């Protein structure tokens, strides 16, 4: 199907632009219209297609042969936009078999045993941040959830304490988007370069003097295949550290902020957790369904594929909108209601990927979120959100809040 024909199909229909204020503000009403009116959607401005129904997104996310990651994981890199940051060859921008080799190498630092061993450190970082706030009135994101995930992941990587805030500020600049602009800002581009150079230099230090951190372990990691020993290059490790620093910090930052706004909207669910802390892990899964920090995955169609009589041409950029799929009425009863007791089915949660690209750090993110919610239940068992102070982020793909001011309410 030509782009011109696609434009005619969607001319008077709903508009979806992932670089618009509508998207930054949480595009759930738009998603509903897309699922009903344009389940195969074409955006002429940015030249991409979008799938929004669960029945299409979930299998699409698993089908790496049809929907390739090799051209990049963001729309500006897939479209080879003039202002796009050159994409390092990282695991999220690979297809099998290259992806399998890289995943086997890096997954050695994410074994269940390795993650379980981090719990004491994670707990200490979370409580250290909370001890600095005034529970009577503070900002869930700016004073808490923007801080501890960055502390956790940069500590794991081996970033010295004095440099960790700088890494966080560079990441914020990199992800920032202005409404109507596909590419990162000039400041974001510079921040990306500085982050890559920083990690490259840190790798040289660890090669000279290894320490008990993830970068040192990645330097030592090797696998033997067909008699050939393979290991990660400095560029591989630098790209992985940059990607992990971003994913490891942003996901939990936004999840905890989203959680506290959602629980303020559904206070009966917060009450359930207060009365039964064993529900916290299920609550994390429901929060990831209800308002996931990552809203879509970008892929490239490797061949023509037809949905509902509309053909997406080979070579097209395709957004698999997981944030819409997990609100699909066809899959979930009352999807716009937060319900920590919701029955979970196979494929319930797409927030950490599905299939070969499932998130390596998912167990760590779940652990951080679980401990953070448990701590907040103690700190602010009854609270209210200052709605006037709520501020959304304007970021590429990432959905959530930059500011969530809360007040302790007497029980």
Buried (B, 14 or more C-beta within 10 A) or exposed (E): BEEEEBEEBBEEEBBBBBBBEBBBEBBBEBBBBBBEEBBBBBBEEBBBBBBBBBBBBBBBBBBBEBBBBBBBBBBBBBBEBEEBBEBBBBBBBBBEEEBEBBBEBBEBBBEEEBBEEBBEEBBBBBBEBBEEBEBEEBBBBBBBBBBBBBBBBBBBBBBEEEEBEBBBEBBBBBBBBEEEBBBBBEEBBBBBBBBBEBBBEBBEBBBEEBEEBBBBBBBEBEEEEEEEEBEBEBBBBBBBBBBBBBBBBBBBBBBBBBBBBBBBEBEEBBEBBBEEBEBBBBBBBBBBBBBBBBBBBBBBBBEEBEBEEBBBBEEBBBBBBBBBBBBBBEBBEEBEEBBBEBEEEEBBBBBBBBEBBEBBBBBBBBBBBBBBBBBBBEBBBEBEBEEEEBEBBBBBBBBBBBBBBBBBEEE
